[in-house]
């Protein structure tokens, strides 16, 4: 028989971990399939005169394991962070880094130029640059008799 030490705060610790997850686990439809994400990277979005810039924190993810797609005005970032084997010899007391599949989607404005999107990964930050294009201005059309 083994004894387990009672921790009255374990329920609160679990709740705190779940609240601290940026997006937690979520499902979304894609091509008729349900894609499940284990974690979601934090993303900053900024805009300058000529482009929209997304900065996603994805440390430890190989650029070959990242897929960036644009379809019908929706930018999708997905990939996977592979876990390392943890053994008893490593003396891990706590593991907080998220592993597994990640998935984020962003609806882009009409001024986004899908043909000019560029993505690069450097020092654990994925930078996606989306250039702007001219959008046709609305105008009033007079009706003649």
CORMOUR-V650882 format. One record per helix or strand. SS is the DSSP state (A for helix, B for strand). FROM is the first residue (numbers start at 1). LEN is the number of residues. Records with the same first field share a line. If there is no record, write none. Layout:
BEGIN
SS=FROM-LEN + FROM-LEN
END
This chain:
BEGIN
A=10-11 + 63-3 + 88-3 + 114-3
B=26-5 + 33-5 + 39-1 + 43-5 + 51-7 + 66-6 + 74-8 + 100-8 + 112-1 + 118-5 + 125-8
END
